[in-house]
Amino acid sequence: MTALVARPVRGARAGDQRQQLLATQHLRLMVLMLLFAAGVMVVIGRLTLLGVVAGSERGASVAAAVPRGDIVDRNGAPLARTIDAWTIGVHPKKLIGDPSEIARKLAELMPEKGDQSWFYAQITKPVSFTYLQRRASPALVEAVNAIGEPGIVFERETQRLYPQSTLAAHALGFISGGHGMSGIERALDDRLTNPATVGQPVALSLDTRVQAALESELGRAMTTFSARGGGGIVLDVHTGEVLAMVSLPTFNPNRVGMSGTDQLRNLTTQSVFELGSTFKPITMATAIDTGVVTSMETRFDATHPLQVGRYTIHDERGDPKRWLNMAETLIYSSNVATARVADEIGQQRMETMFRKLGFDTRPDIEVREKGRPLWPRYWARTTTMTTAFGHGIAVTPLHLANAYAALVNGGTWRPATLLKLQPGHAPVGRRVISEATSARMRQMLRLVVMRGTGRKGDAPGYRVGGKTGTAEAAVAGGYDRSRNVATFVAAFPMDAPRYVVLAMLDSPQGTKETFGWKTAAWNAAPVVGRTIARVGSLLGVVPDDHRDVDVSDILPTLWQGEDDAPKSGGQ
């Protein structure tokens, strides 16, 4: 009997192999899917992390990019704004076009920046990046982009814009690196960059209309008299608000890099000068207020030069050589009579008055560019006499404007401010002279303009009163007799004073029209007169030819002879 042996079926074996293969493929696919899922999770986690980091960086960037607050004048006119602008730059090492051809096209589009050679030098610099134009217009960006050079790049950024250009440049200042470098921009840097207040414009005390008028008249005089520089101030006598602050030569805060060091200096707050005869009213006020002089008929000998030790004090040639009372001393601007008054006042009382007026400290105002006065090291008898007419002591024009405000406003000194004050919020200040003395000073200052050296500073209907001052320019080791500083400081309307106006010229030259005279009566005084005529009505002062200060009690004390007016060029 033959045994039966079982043999595997070929079809079954093949099926098992397919199942094993399919199982292996399923396993591999699952492993692959797990790996892919793990990779996706890693990527998602990474993206989430990057998103958080980027978000925080973007938040920091937004915080850092908070626009700087605007600055406006007292009437809301814009003085400084932060705007969106385009910047055009170039990566010299990434240029693919012909540098000469690119430079030619750039010069055609931006001729104010430079010629073809200038642009060629910029785009071939051995640096990774350089700017070609800041604060570019969208039209210019589009035109430059049409050149088709990938190495030229564009970026949006905020820019500080001074829409009035050079107007009030020294008061405003400028910024660099996002921070104020001078003027109000520097003084109020924290406030202007504070996110909590950035949406609230800072209102200054300046009035652009007044500022423009004073800049125009002072600039005209600088050109006419070939002066090195000039300064001017318009100040509210009751609040200390500065309505105009001019320093020439000026600069454009939009393009500070093109300005020289002299242009950036603020002559009104930073430079100190011997301001000559403009100090004489301060001496007269001191004499009256301290009781040294009790009558307007009291006279002082001005018949000949005054010899004090080895020093000689004299008046200008042609000035009256007679005994002068207080008003005549100012009308004729007599050094000799003023020195005799100061000698009776004495060192202690003169020094006390100067300190009350702040002449021993830097000017009191927000900007940080402030000069320290040159105060006498030793007060000899001659020091008391010469400082009485503005020699031997140097202060800023702002010091002087503040002092005159106190002389005419009833006797109260207040600090100056470049910030607009709300009605009723003026500083209390400090009393320096009595109201009666102030009233007498208003009379005498008006007479200086009516009959004395300040006549060219008058403005019809505005009742101007003031005093001229011409002093030799102080230099290291002495004085430069070929140069002088000419100043006229006035107030109006003198029957109810509201504003002080000061104009100063550094080193003016005489002209044919001034008969060679280069004193303040011929150059600085007319600047003030024309400025008042232009801005008086804008400031609410109505010109009136039928009103004036009552000087009837002083007129009988004045000399009534033929020699009733200064014959010299005036101090």
QUIQUI-V174816 format. One record per residue. N is the residue number from 1. PHI is phi in whole degrees, -180 to 180 (none if undefined). PSI is psi in whole degrees, 0 to 359 (none if undefined). BURIAL is b if it has 24 or more other ideal C-beta (glycine too) atoms within 12 Angstrom, else e. Layout:
n={N:N}
phi={PHI:PHI}
psi={PSI:PSI}
burial={BURIAL:BURIAL}
This chain:
n={1:2:3:4:5:6:7:8:9:10:11:12:13:14:15:16:17:18:19:20:21:22:23:24:25:26:27:28:29:30:31:32:33:34:35:36:37:38:39:40:41:42:43:44:45:46:47:48:49:50:51:52:53:54:55:56:57:58:59:60:61:62:63:64:65:66:67:68:69:70:71:72:73:74:75:76:77:78:79:80:81:82:83:84:85:86:87:88:89:90:91:92:93:94:95:96:97:98:99:100:101:102:103:104:105:106:107:108:109:110:111:112:113:114:115:116:117:118:119:120:121:122:123:124:125:126:127:128:129:130:131:132:133:134:135:136:137:138:139:140:141:142:143:144:145:146:147:148:149:150:151:152:153:154:155:156:157:158:159:160:161:162:163:164:165:166:167:168:169:170:171:172:173:174:175:176:177:178:179:180:181:182:183:184:185:186:187:188:189:190:191:192:193:194:195:196:197:198:199:200:201:202:203:204:205:206:207:208:209:210:211:212:213:214:215:216:217:218:219:220:221:222:223:224:225:226:227:228:229:230:231:232:233:234:235:236:237:238:239:240:241:242:243:244:245:246:247:248:249:250:251:252:253:254:255:256:257:258:259:260:261:262:263:264:265:266:267:268:269:270:271:272:273:274:275:276:277:278:279:280:281:282:283:284:285:286:287:288:289:290:291:292:293:294:295:296:297:298:299:300:301:302:303:304:305:306:307:308:309:310:311:312:313:314:315:316:317:318:319:320:321:322:323:324:325:326:327:328:329:330:331:332:333:334:335:336:337:338:339:340:341:342:343:344:345:346:347:348:349:350:351:352:353:354:355:356:357:358:359:360:361:362:363:364:365:366:367:368:369:370:371:372:373:374:375:376:377:378:379:380:381:382:383:384:385:386:387:388:389:390:391:392:393:394:395:396:397:398:399:400:401:402:403:404:405:406:407:408:409:410:411:412:413:414:415:416:417:418:419:420:421:422:423:424:425:426:427:428:429:430:431:432:433:434:435:436:437:438:439:440:441:442:443:444:445:446:447:448:449:450:451:452:453:454:455:456:457:458:459:460:461:462:463:464:465:466:467:468:469:470:471:472:473:474:475:476:477:478:479:480:481:482:483:484:485:486:487:488:489:490:491:492:493:494:495:496:497:498:499:500:501:502:503:504:505:506:507:508:509:510:511:512:513:514:515:516:517:518:519:520:521:522:523:524:525:526:527:528:529:530:531:532:533:534:535:536:537:538:539:540:541:542:543:544:545:546:547:548:549:550:551:552:553:554:555:556:557:558:559:560:561:562:563:564:565:566:567:568:569:570:571}
phi={none:-88:-75:-100:-114:-81:-120:-63:-85:-57:-63:-66:-61:-63:-66:-63:-63:-67:-65:-64:-65:-66:-64:-64:-65:-61:-64:-63:-65:-65:-62:-63:-65:-64:-63:-64:-63:-64:-63:-62:-63:-62:-63:-61:-62:-65:-63:-63:-63:-63:-64:-65:-64:-63:-63:-67:-66:-66:-63:-64:-64:-63:-62:-70:-95:-58:-63:-69:-62:-78:-124:-128:-84:-65:-103:92:-70:-68:-115:-150:-139:-106:-126:-81:-146:-105:-117:-109:-132:-145:-102:-53:-77:-109:-66:-115:-90:-75:-57:-64:-69:-64:-62:-63:-67:-65:-64:-68:-85:-131:-63:-71:-80:166:-90:-60:-65:-66:-66:-62:-64:-69:-83:-115:-62:-81:-131:-82:-158:-153:-83:-106:-156:-103:57:-84:-80:-57:-64:-68:-59:-63:-67:-69:-63:-68:-62:81:-99:-62:-73:-93:-123:-132:-147:-83:-155:-82:-133:-86:-119:-109:-64:-91:59:-81:-60:58:-58:-72:-70:-74:82:-153:-121:-153:63:85:-127:-68:-110:-163:59:-64:-56:-81:-63:-111:-57:-63:-68:-72:-108:-77:-56:-73:-121:-63:-84:-108:-60:-85:-94:-89:-77:-62:-118:-59:-68:-70:-59:-63:-66:-68:-61:-63:-70:-70:-65:-61:-67:-58:-69:-60:-104:50:-79:-71:-164:-158:-140:-152:-144:-122:-131:-74:-72:-100:-119:85:-69:-93:-89:-153:-139:-118:-136:-123:-69:-107:-145:-102:-64:-75:-138:-65:-61:-93:-99:-90:-62:-63:-68:-81:-78:-91:-66:-80:-122:-106:-100:-111:-138:-80:-101:57:-67:-65:-81:-61:-60:-65:-65:-63:-62:-64:-63:-70:-70:-91:83:-64:-120:-113:-137:-71:-93:-65:-122:-129:-71:-125:-78:-156:-57:-103:-98:-129:63:-94:-104:-122:-105:-137:-101:-65:-62:93:-72:-59:-106:-155:-78:-119:-87:-60:-64:-66:-59:-77:-59:-93:52:-84:-69:-64:-64:-63:-63:-68:-61:-63:-63:-76:-64:92:-60:-63:-72:-66:-63:-61:-64:-62:-69:-60:-86:80:-74:-101:-133:-63:-60:-93:-161:-66:-63:-94:-84:-131:-88:-89:-59:-93:-96:-56:-72:-139:-96:-82:-60:-67:-63:-60:-69:-77:-66:-63:-117:82:-117:90:-146:-128:-134:-83:-56:-66:-54:-67:-60:-62:-64:-68:-60:-68:-63:-108:-90:113:106:-108:-88:-130:-68:-78:-144:-101:-104:-68:-101:-76:-52:84:-112:-69:-59:-64:74:-139:-77:-117:-141:-77:-63:-66:-65:-61:-62:-66:-67:-61:-63:-69:-67:-65:-65:-61:-80:-74:-129:-113:-72:-99:-61:-76:-98:-76:-133:-51:89:-104:49:-82:-133:-175:-146:-86:-154:-130:-133:-64:-69:-77:-130:-57:86:160:-132:-97:-69:-87:-126:-142:-116:-106:-136:-132:-124:-140:-137:-155:-74:-70:-79:-156:-56:-126:-138:-101:-127:-123:-135:-135:-122:-96:62:-72:-112:-72:-130:-62:-67:-98:58:87:-70:-127:-88:-61:-60:-98:-121:-76:-59:-61:-61:-66:-60:-68:-64:-62:-62:-81:-110:-53:-68:-63:-93:87:-97:-85:-63:-147:-77:-103:-120:-171:-72:-80:-114:-62:-81:-96:-52:-64:-86:-83:-61:-108:-78:-66:-82:-109:-153:-59:-97:-86:-71:91:-104}
psi={131:131:149:128:129:136:141:145:128:320:320:319:317:323:319:320:321:322:319:319:319:322:319:318:319:319:315:320:319:317:318:318:321:317:319:317:320:319:318:318:320:315:315:317:319:317:321:316:315:323:318:314:315:322:317:322:320:322:318:321:317:318:319:337:17:124:144:141:151:158:132:164:184:341:7:2:133:134:328:132:157:124:159:135:169:146:135:124:176:142:94:324:352:7:139:344:180:118:322:317:320:316:321:316:321:320:326:326:331:61:335:340:322:176:188:320:325:314:324:318:323:315:356:14:146:54:167:334:147:150:143:324:128:153:49:149:155:324:319:319:316:318:318:323:330:345:330:26:115:335:346:127:161:145:137:136:160:144:146:125:133:93:340:9:241:353:126:33:317:327:319:314:201:171:160:132:26:2:149:137:342:173:205:327:322:315:325:29:315:317:321:340:4:118:332:336:2:336:358:109:145:120:120:165:346:147:114:330:317:318:313:320:315:319:318:312:321:320:321:316:322:317:314:318:12:44:153:325:176:154:150:150:140:124:134:120:342:340:339:4:135:115:339:138:112:134:123:141:155:187:166:111:345:338:63:328:341:4:151:170:319:325:330:347:132:103:334:334:341:331:141:144:153:116:16:222:352:346:343:318:327:320:317:318:320:318:318:315:331:358:8:322:123:354:141:352:355:131:156:142:116:30:341:163:153:120:121:103:233:7:144:125:127:166:171:150:139:348:153:134:82:180:131:141:185:310:318:326:321:318:315:357:56:120:319:310:320:319:321:322:313:325:324:328:313:159:313:314:326:314:320:318:315:322:322:326:1:19:353:2:168:153:146:97:163:322:153:351:84:130:148:128:154:102:137:134:327:130:88:176:320:329:316:319:315:324:337:333:30:21:138:4:136:129:173:158:328:322:313:318:317:319:317:328:318:326:326:346:7:357:13:125:133:148:149:154:147:7:139:130:143:149:134:3:21:146:149:322:194:143:132:330:164:164:325:318:319:318:320:323:324:320:311:321:325:320:328:322:327:322:350:212:351:14:327:357:4:155:115:127:350:2:61:139:141:189:137:160:127:122:146:142:126:133:171:122:3:221:147:105:347:351:150:168:117:127:140:126:130:169:154:159:137:344:342:74:138:327:143:137:126:139:135:138:130:116:51:157:151:157:173:321:332:10:31:350:140:27:166:329:333:336:309:320:314:330:315:315:314:323:314:319:328:324:349:309:329:331:8:11:114:121:137:113:354:4:151:172:140:109:19:332:345:325:319:341:349:151:131:12:186:326:67:21:146:135:345:181:350:144:none}
burial={e:e:e:e:e:e:e:e:e:e:e:e:e:e:e:e:e:e:e:e:e:e:e:e:e:e:e:e:e:e:e:e:e:e:e:e:e:e:e:e:e:e:e:e:e:e:e:e:e:e:e:e:e:e:e:e:e:e:e:e:e:e:e:e:e:e:b:b:b:b:b:b:b:b:e:e:b:b:b:b:b:b:e:e:b:b:b:b:b:b:e:b:e:e:b:e:e:e:b:e:e:b:b:e:b:b:b:e:b:b:e:e:b:e:e:e:e:e:b:b:e:b:b:e:e:e:e:e:e:b:b:b:b:b:b:b:e:e:e:b:b:e:e:b:e:e:b:e:b:e:b:b:b:b:e:e:b:b:b:b:b:b:b:b:e:b:b:b:b:b:b:b:b:b:b:e:e:e:e:b:b:b:b:b:b:b:b:b:b:e:b:b:b:e:e:e:e:b:e:e:b:b:b:b:b:b:b:b:b:b:b:b:b:b:b:b:b:b:b:b:b:b:e:b:b:e:b:b:b:b:b:b:b:b:b:b:b:b:b:b:b:b:b:b:b:b:b:b:b:b:b:b:b:b:e:b:e:e:e:e:e:e:b:b:b:b:b:b:b:b:b:b:b:b:b:b:b:b:b:b:b:b:b:b:b:b:b:b:b:b:e:b:b:e:e:b:e:b:b:b:b:b:e:e:e:b:e:e:e:e:e:e:b:e:b:b:e:e:b:b:e:b:e:b:b:b:b:b:b:b:b:b:b:b:b:b:b:b:b:b:b:b:b:b:b:e:b:e:b:b:b:e:b:b:b:b:b:b:b:b:e:b:b:b:b:b:b:e:b:b:b:e:b:b:e:b:e:e:b:e:b:b:b:b:b:b:b:b:b:b:b:b:b:b:b:b:b:b:b:b:b:b:b:b:b:b:b:b:b:b:b:b:b:b:b:b:b:b:b:b:b:e:e:e:e:b:e:e:b:e:e:b:b:e:e:e:b:b:b:b:b:b:b:b:b:b:b:b:b:b:b:b:b:b:b:b:b:b:b:e:e:b:b:b:b:b:b:b:b:b:b:b:b:b:e:e:e:e:e:e:e:e:b:b:b:b:b:b:b:b:b:b:b:b:b:b:b:b:b:b:b:b:b:b:b:b:b:b:b:b:e:e:e:b:e:e:b:b:b:b:b:b:b:b:b:b:b:b:b:b:b:b:b:b:b:b:e:b:b:e:b:e:b:e:e:e:e:b:b:e:b:e:e:b:e:e:b:b:b:e:e:e:e:e:b:b:e:b:b:b:b}
